[in-house]
Amino acid sequence: MIPTPEQLEEISRLHEGMLGSTVPFAALLLALGTHRRTLQVEVRRKQIAKRIFFENGVPVDCRSNLVHETLGRYMVGQGK
């Protein structure tokens, strides 16, 4: 999926959704960066939860309910 500028605007304003099935993670990152959003994204799968913090579209922090995990390890593990 290569999103149009209009789709990026729409994605950047989403309050919730399903990553992968509705919005690819790469498209979400591109939309947030393009529109310089400051927000928190929460990603959940089963009992694992991640919170990624963005300032002006740049990821600045990631918190996990698994102490040993970092944003870099998570993205690599997801093949991103």
N, CA, C and O atoms as a printed pandas DataFrame, in Angstrom:
     atom_number atom_name residue_name chain_id  residue_number  x_coord  y_coord  z_coord
0              1         N          MET        A               1    0.840   -1.182    0.000
1              2        CA          MET        A               1    0.000    0.000    0.000
2              3         C          MET        A               1    0.883    1.242    0.000
3              4         O          MET        A               1    1.711    1.424    0.893
4              5         N          ILE        A               2    0.707    2.079   -0.986
5              6        CA          ILE        A               2    1.346    3.382   -1.021
6              7         C          ILE        A               2    0.230    4.406   -0.836
7              8         O          ILE        A               2   -0.541    4.655   -1.763
8              9         N          PRO        A               3    0.139    5.001    0.350
9             10        CA          PRO        A               3   -0.981    5.912    0.622
10            11         C          PRO        A               3   -0.852    7.232   -0.109
11            12         O          PRO        A               3    0.245    7.750   -0.315
12            13         N          THR        A               4   -1.993    7.761   -0.493
13            14        CA          THR        A               4   -2.064    9.085   -1.108
14            15         C          THR        A               4   -1.922   10.135   -0.005
15            16         O          THR        A               4   -2.066    9.810    1.173
16            17         N          PRO        A               5   -1.642   11.389   -0.370
17            18        CA          PRO        A               5   -1.586   12.438    0.661
18            19         C          PRO        A               5   -2.875   12.527    1.484
19            20         O          PRO        A               5   -2.826   12.791    2.685
20            21         N          GLU        A               6   -4.003   12.311    0.855
21            22        CA          GLU        A               6   -5.275   12.354    1.568
22            23         C          GLU        A               6   -5.387   11.203    2.565
23            24         O          GLU        A               6   -5.869   11.382    3.684
24            25         N          GLN        A               7   -4.936   10.017    2.145
25            26        CA          GLN        A               7   -4.963    8.865    3.045
26            27         C          GLN        A               7   -4.012    9.067    4.220
27            28         O          GLN        A               7   -4.333    8.687    5.346
28            29         N          LEU        A               8   -2.846    9.661    3.974
29            30        CA          LEU        A               8   -1.911    9.940    5.063
30            31         C          LEU        A               8   -2.527   10.890    6.081
31            32         O          LEU        A               8   -2.362   10.704    7.287
32            33         N          GLU        A               9   -3.234   11.905    5.601
33            34        CA          GLU        A               9   -3.912   12.844    6.499
34            35         C          GLU        A               9   -4.939   12.096    7.347
35            36         O          GLU        A               9   -5.015   12.294    8.560
36            37         N          GLU        A              10   -5.714   11.249    6.712
37            38        CA          GLU        A              10   -6.738   10.481    7.424
38            39         C          GLU        A              10   -6.110    9.533    8.451
39            40         O          GLU        A              10   -6.584    9.435    9.583
40            41         N          ILE        A              11   -5.054    8.845    8.055
41            42        CA          ILE        A              11   -4.371    7.920    8.967
42            43         C          ILE        A              11   -3.814    8.680   10.161
43            44         O          ILE        A              11   -3.897    8.200   11.291
44            45         N          SER        A              12   -3.250    9.853    9.930
45            46        CA          SER        A              12   -2.625   10.612   11.017
46            47         C          SER        A              12   -3.635   11.101   12.041
47            48         O          SER        A              12   -3.263   11.456   13.160
48            49         N          ARG        A              13   -4.901   11.122   11.672
49            50        CA          ARG        A              13   -5.946   11.593   12.583
50            51         C          ARG        A              13   -6.736   10.463   13.254
51            52         O          ARG        A              13   -7.653   10.729   14.031
52            53         N          LEU        A              14   -6.388    9.204   12.962
53            54        CA          LEU        A              14   -7.101    8.083   13.558
54            55         C          LEU        A              14   -6.939    8.069   15.075
55            56         O          LEU        A              14   -5.872    8.395   15.595
56            57         N          HIS        A              15   -7.990    7.694   15.772
57            58        CA          HIS        A              15   -7.947    7.565   17.224
58            59         C          HIS        A              15   -7.773    6.109   17.631
59            60         O          HIS        A              15   -7.307    5.821   18.733
60            61         N          GLU        A              16   -8.146    5.189   16.745
61            62        CA          GLU        A              16   -7.947    3.766   16.993
62            63         C          GLU        A              16   -8.058    3.035   15.677
63            64         O          GLU        A              16   -8.591    3.566   14.703
64            65         N          GLY        A              17   -7.554    1.812   15.650
65            66        CA          GLY        A              17   -7.605    1.010   14.437
66            67         C          GLY        A              17   -6.844   -0.277   14.633
67            68         O          GLY        A              17   -6.314   -0.540   15.712
68            69         N          MET        A              18   -6.790   -1.072   13.595
69            70        CA          MET        A              18   -6.115   -2.360   13.631
70            71         C          MET        A              18   -4.889   -2.289   12.726
71            72         O          MET        A              18   -5.012   -2.251   11.502
72            73         N          LEU        A              19   -3.696   -2.271   13.343
73            74        CA          LEU        A              19   -2.472   -2.267   12.556
74            75         C          LEU        A              19   -2.374   -3.565   11.779
75            76         O          LEU        A              19   -2.733   -4.635   12.270
76            77         N          GLY        A              20   -1.888   -3.449   10.571
77            78        CA          GLY        A              20   -1.727   -4.639    9.741
78            79         C          GLY        A              20   -2.945   -4.902    8.891
79            80         O          GLY        A              20   -2.840   -4.964    7.666
80            81         N          SER        A              21   -4.108   -5.060    9.514
81            82        CA          SER        A              21   -5.303   -5.365    8.733
82            83         C          SER        A              21   -5.950   -4.097    8.168
83            84         O          SER        A              21   -6.486   -4.125    7.060
84            85         N          THR        A              22   -5.909   -3.004    8.899
85            86        CA          THR        A              22   -6.501   -1.749    8.435
86            87         C          THR        A              22   -5.427   -0.763    7.997
87            88         O          THR        A              22   -5.515   -0.170    6.922
88            89         N          VAL        A              23   -4.421   -0.596    8.832
89            90        CA          VAL        A              23   -3.354    0.382    8.577
90            91         C          VAL        A              23   -1.997   -0.308    8.731
91            92         O          VAL        A              23   -1.670   -0.785    9.817
92            93         N          PRO        A              24   -1.210   -0.367    7.664
93            94        CA          PRO        A              24    0.146   -0.913    7.814
94            95         C          PRO        A              24    0.981   -0.027    8.738
95            96         O          PRO        A              24    0.839    1.195    8.723
96            97         N          PHE        A              25    1.852   -0.645    9.544
97            98        CA          PHE        A              25    2.656    0.094   10.505
98            99         C          PHE        A              25    3.509    1.156    9.807
99           100         O          PHE        A              25    3.640    2.271   10.311
100          101         N          ALA        A              26    4.082    0.820    8.662
101          102        CA          ALA        A              26    4.910    1.786    7.925
102          103         C          ALA        A              26    4.086    2.999    7.491
103          104         O          ALA        A              26    4.572    4.129    7.546
104          105         N          ALA        A              27    2.846    2.770    7.061
105          106        CA          ALA        A              27    1.975    3.881    6.655
106          107         C          ALA        A              27    1.642    4.765    7.854
107          108         O          ALA        A              27    1.556    5.985    7.722
108          109         N          LEU        A              28    1.455    4.153    9.022
109          110        CA          LEU        A              28    1.191    4.926   10.233
110          111         C          LEU        A              28    2.383    5.807   10.572
111          112         O          LEU        A              28    2.214    6.992   10.860
112          113         N          LEU        A              29    3.596    5.237   10.543
113          114        CA          LEU        A              29    4.794    6.026   10.828
114          115         C          LEU        A              29    4.964    7.166    9.834
115          116         O          LEU        A              29    5.292    8.287   10.221
116          117         N          LEU        A              30    4.742    6.883    8.564
117          118        CA          LEU        A              30    4.852    7.917    7.534
118          119         C          LEU        A              30    3.829    9.026    7.749
119          120         O          LEU        A              30    4.162   10.206    7.637
120          121         N          ALA        A              31    2.596    8.661    8.054
121          122        CA          ALA        A              31    1.532    9.646    8.264
122          123         C          ALA        A              31    1.836   10.526    9.476
123          124         O          ALA        A              31    1.671   11.744    9.411
124          125         N          LEU        A              32    2.274    9.926   10.570
125          126        CA          LEU        A              32    2.569   10.697   11.776
126          127         C          LEU        A              32    3.758   11.624   11.561
127          128         O          LEU        A              32    3.766   12.755   12.049
128          129         N          GLY        A              33    4.760   11.146   10.832
129          130        CA          GLY        A              33    5.924   11.976   10.532
130          131         C          GLY        A              33    5.604   13.105    9.571
131          132         O          GLY        A              33    6.038   14.240    9.767
132          133         N          THR        A              34    4.846   12.793    8.535
133          134        CA          THR        A              34    4.479   13.796    7.533
134          135         C          THR        A              34    3.674   14.925    8.145
135          136         O          THR        A              34    3.875   16.092    7.810
136          137         N          HIS        A              35    2.758   14.576    9.046
137          138        CA          HIS        A              35    1.866   15.579    9.641
138          139         C          HIS        A              35    2.325   16.013   11.038
139          140         O          HIS        A              35    1.600   16.704   11.753
140          141         N          ARG        A              36    3.539   15.596   11.415
141          142        CA          ARG        A              36    4.192   16.053   12.644
142          143         C          ARG        A              36    3.290   15.967   13.869
143          144         O          ARG        A              36    3.144   16.932   14.620
144          145         N          ARG        A              37    2.695   14.811   14.053
145          146        CA          ARG        A              37    1.787   14.608   15.177
146          147         C          ARG        A              37    2.550   14.335   16.476
147          148         O          ARG        A              37    3.579   13.658   16.478
148          149         N          THR        A              38    2.033   14.868   17.564
149          150        CA          THR        A              38    2.529   14.575   18.906
150          151         C          THR        A              38    1.452   13.773   19.601
151          152         O          THR        A              38    0.349   14.263   19.844
152          153         N          LEU        A              39    1.784   12.528   19.919
153          154        CA          LEU        A              39    0.780   11.625   20.487
154          155         C          LEU        A              39    1.426   10.368   21.005
155          156         O          LEU        A              39    2.642   10.191   20.927
156          157         N          GLN        A              40    0.599    9.503   21.532
157          158        CA          GLN        A              40    1.018    8.190   22.019
158          159         C          GLN        A              40    0.250    7.138   21.235
159          160         O          GLN        A              40   -0.969    7.231   21.089
160          161         N          VAL        A              41    0.963    6.136   20.731
161          162        CA          VAL        A              41    0.338    5.015   20.030
162          163         C          VAL        A              41    0.476    3.789   20.915
163          164         O          VAL        A              41    1.571    3.463   21.373
164          165         N          GLU        A              42   -0.629    3.119   21.150
165          166        CA          GLU        A              42   -0.587    1.894   21.934
166          167         C          GLU        A              42   -0.816    0.708   21.016
167          168         O          GLU        A              42   -1.789    0.665   20.264
168          169         N          VAL        A              43    0.094   -0.253   21.088
169          170        CA          VAL        A              43    0.021   -1.461   20.265
170          171         C          VAL        A              43   -0.122   -2.641   21.207
171          172         O          VAL        A              43    0.652   -2.791   22.152
172          173         N          ARG        A              44   -1.127   -3.489   20.942
173          174        CA          ARG        A              44   -1.374   -4.661   21.790
174          175         C          ARG        A              44   -1.495   -5.914   20.932
175          176         O          ARG        A              44   -2.039   -5.906   19.828
176          177         N          ARG        A              45   -0.957   -6.992   21.502
177          178        CA          ARG        A              45   -1.153   -8.320   20.916
178          179         C          ARG        A              45   -1.159   -9.308   22.060
179          180         O          ARG        A              45   -0.157   -9.476   22.756
180          181         N          LYS        A              46   -2.284   -9.958   22.250
181          182        CA          LYS        A              46   -2.493  -10.877   23.370
182          183         C          LYS        A              46   -2.164  -10.173   24.671
183          184         O          LYS        A              46   -2.819   -9.188   25.012
184          185         N          GLN        A              47   -1.162  -10.651   25.417
185          186        CA          GLN        A              47   -0.851  -10.044   26.715
186          187         C          GLN        A              47    0.299   -9.041   26.642
187          188         O          GLN        A              47    0.758   -8.553   27.674
188          189         N          ILE        A              48    0.761   -8.735   25.448
189          190        CA          ILE        A              48    1.881   -7.810   25.274
190          191         C          ILE        A              48    1.341   -6.449   24.861
191          192         O          ILE        A              48    0.490   -6.349   23.978
192          193         N          ALA        A              49    1.845   -5.404   25.506
193          194        CA          ALA        A              49    1.415   -4.039   25.193
194          195         C          ALA        A              49    2.634   -3.138   25.046
195          196         O          ALA        A              49    3.585   -3.231   25.822
196          197         N          LYS        A              50    2.594   -2.266   24.042
197          198        CA          LYS        A              50    3.649   -1.287   23.793
198          199         C          LYS        A              50    3.006    0.091   23.687
199          200         O          LYS        A              50    1.914    0.239   23.137
200          201         N          ARG        A              51    3.688    1.086   24.213
201          202        CA          ARG        A              51    3.268    2.476   24.030
202          203         C          ARG        A              51    4.431    3.216   23.406
203          204         O          ARG        A              51    5.524    3.265   23.970
204          205         N          ILE        A              52    4.189    3.794   22.231
205          206        CA          ILE        A              52    5.219    4.535   21.499
206          207         C          ILE        A              52    4.827    6.000   21.526
207          208         O          ILE        A              52    3.713    6.362   21.148
208          209         N          PHE        A              53    5.750    6.842   21.976
209          210        CA          PHE        A              53    5.486    8.273   22.105
210          211         C          PHE        A              53    6.137    9.021   20.947
211          212         O          PHE        A              53    7.312    8.818   20.642
212          213         N          PHE        A              54    5.360    9.885   20.311
213          214        CA          PHE        A              54    5.825   10.693   19.188
214          215         C          PHE        A              54    5.762   12.166   19.559
215          216         O          PHE        A              54    4.788   12.623   20.159
216          217         N          GLU        A              55    6.809   12.910   19.199
217          218        CA          GLU        A              55    6.807   14.366   19.325
218          219         C          GLU        A              55    7.083   14.933   17.945
219          220         O          GLU        A              55    8.119   14.654   17.342
220          221         N          ASN        A              56    6.152   15.728   17.453
221          222        CA          ASN        A              56    6.265   16.309   16.112
222          223         C          ASN        A              56    6.567   15.246   15.057
223          224         O          ASN        A              56    7.338   15.485   14.128
224          225         N          GLY        A              57    5.956   14.082   15.207
225          226        CA          GLY        A              57    6.090   13.011   14.225
226          227         C          GLY        A              57    7.297   12.114   14.398
227          228         O          GLY        A              57    7.491   11.187   13.612
228          229         N          VAL        A              58    8.117   12.370   15.413
229          230        CA          VAL        A              58    9.333   11.583   15.636
230          231         C          VAL        A              58    9.137   10.690   16.862
231          232         O          VAL        A              58    8.767   11.184   17.927
232          233         N          PRO        A              59    9.383    9.364   16.725
233          234        CA          PRO        A              59    9.273    8.505   17.908
234          235         C          PRO        A              59   10.399    8.848   18.883
235          236         O          PRO        A              59   11.575    8.832   18.519
236          237         N          VAL        A              60   10.023    9.160   20.132
237          238        CA          VAL        A              60   11.010    9.584   21.122
238          239         C          VAL        A              60   11.118    8.624   22.308
239          240         O          VAL        A              60   12.094    8.675   23.055
240          241         N          ASP        A              61   10.140    7.763   22.484
241          242        CA          ASP        A              61   10.174    6.834   23.618
242          243         C          ASP        A              61    9.246    5.669   23.322
243          244         O          ASP        A              61    8.273    5.800   22.581
244          245         N          CYS        A              62    9.564    4.540   23.909
245          246        CA          CYS        A              62    8.710    3.359   23.798
246          247         C          CYS        A              62    8.721    2.656   25.133
247          248         O          CYS        A              62    9.776    2.447   25.733
248          249         N          ARG        A              63    7.546    2.294   25.592
249          250        CA          ARG        A              63    7.424    1.567   26.855
250          251         C          ARG        A              63    6.681    0.267   26.595
251          252         O          ARG        A              63    5.764    0.196   25.777
252          253         N          SER        A              64    7.103   -0.742   27.308
253          254        CA          SER        A              64    6.548   -2.074   27.132
254          255         C          SER        A              64    6.194   -2.647   28.488
255          256         O          SER        A              64    6.763   -2.264   29.510
256          257         N          ASN        A              65    5.248   -3.566   28.480
257          258        CA          ASN        A              65    4.986   -4.271   29.734
258          259         C          ASN        A              65    6.026   -5.377   29.941
259          260         O          ASN        A              65    6.010   -6.052   30.970
260          261         N          LEU        A              66    6.920   -5.565   28.984
261          262        CA          LEU        A              66    8.061   -6.471   29.112
262          263         C          LEU        A              66    9.308   -5.604   29.294
263          264         O          LEU        A              66    9.709   -4.894   28.371
264          265         N          VAL        A              67    9.900   -5.658   30.440
265          266        CA          VAL        A              67   10.979   -4.746   30.816
266          267         C          VAL        A              67   12.171   -4.797   29.861
267          268         O          VAL        A              67   12.786   -3.760   29.611
268          269         N          HIS        A              68   12.513   -5.953   29.326
269          270        CA          HIS        A              68   13.713   -6.103   28.501
270          271         C          HIS        A              68   13.553   -5.609   27.069
271          272         O          HIS        A              68   14.528   -5.601   26.319
272          273         N          GLU        A              69   12.356   -5.197   26.668
273          274        CA          GLU        A              69   12.132   -4.813   25.280
274          275         C          GLU        A              69   12.349   -3.320   25.063
275          276         O          GLU        A              69   12.096   -2.494   25.940
276          277         N          THR        A              70   12.831   -3.005   23.853
277          278        CA          THR        A              70   13.009   -1.621   23.426
278          279         C          THR        A              70   12.318   -1.426   22.077
279          280         O          THR        A              70   11.931   -2.401   21.433
280          281         N          LEU        A              71   12.161   -0.181   21.649
281          282        CA          LEU        A              71   11.520    0.111   20.358
282          283         C          LEU        A              71   12.282   -0.556   19.216
283          284         O          LEU        A              71   11.667   -1.149   18.328
284          285         N          GLY        A              72   13.592   -0.469   19.227
285          286        CA          GLY        A              72   14.391   -1.066   18.153
286          287         C          GLY        A              72   14.207   -2.565   18.048
287          288         O          GLY        A              72   14.011   -3.091   16.952
288          289         N          ARG        A              73   14.266   -3.256   19.171
289          290        CA          ARG        A              73   14.060   -4.704   19.162
290          291         C          ARG        A              73   12.657   -5.060   18.676
291          292         O          ARG        A              73   12.479   -6.011   17.915
292          293         N          TYR        A              74   11.678   -4.300   19.114
293          294        CA          TYR        A              74   10.298   -4.572   18.704
294          295         C          TYR        A              74   10.152   -4.429   17.192
295          296         O          TYR        A              74    9.580   -5.304   16.542
296          297         N          MET        A              75   10.666   -3.328   16.620
297          298        CA          MET        A              75   10.524   -3.106   15.179
298          299         C          MET        A              75   11.262   -4.168   14.381
299          300         O          MET        A              75   10.744   -4.642   13.370
300          301         N          VAL        A              76   12.456   -4.551   14.809
301          302        CA          VAL        A              76   13.205   -5.599   14.130
302          303         C          VAL        A              76   12.441   -6.915   14.217
303          304         O          VAL        A              76   12.345   -7.645   13.230
304          305         N          GLY        A              77   11.905   -7.218   15.380
305          306        CA          GLY        A              77   11.131   -8.446   15.573
306          307         C          GLY        A              77    9.898   -8.513   14.697
307          308         O          GLY        A              77    9.458   -9.596   14.313
308          309         N          GLN        A              78    9.339   -7.347   14.381
309          310        CA          GLN        A              78    8.170   -7.279   13.522
310          311         C          GLN        A              78    8.536   -7.203   12.044
311          312         O          GLN        A              78    7.659   -7.169   11.181
312          313         N          GLY        A              79    9.834   -7.175   11.759
313          314        CA          GLY        A              79   10.295   -7.116   10.363
314          315         C          GLY        A              79   10.116   -5.739    9.745
315          316         O          GLY        A              79    9.953   -5.623    8.531
316          317         N          LYS        A              80   10.145   -4.702   10.559
317          318        CA          LYS        A              80    9.922   -3.339   10.056
318          319         C          LYS        A              80   11.237   -2.649    9.835
319          320         O          LYS        A              80   11.265   -1.493    9.413
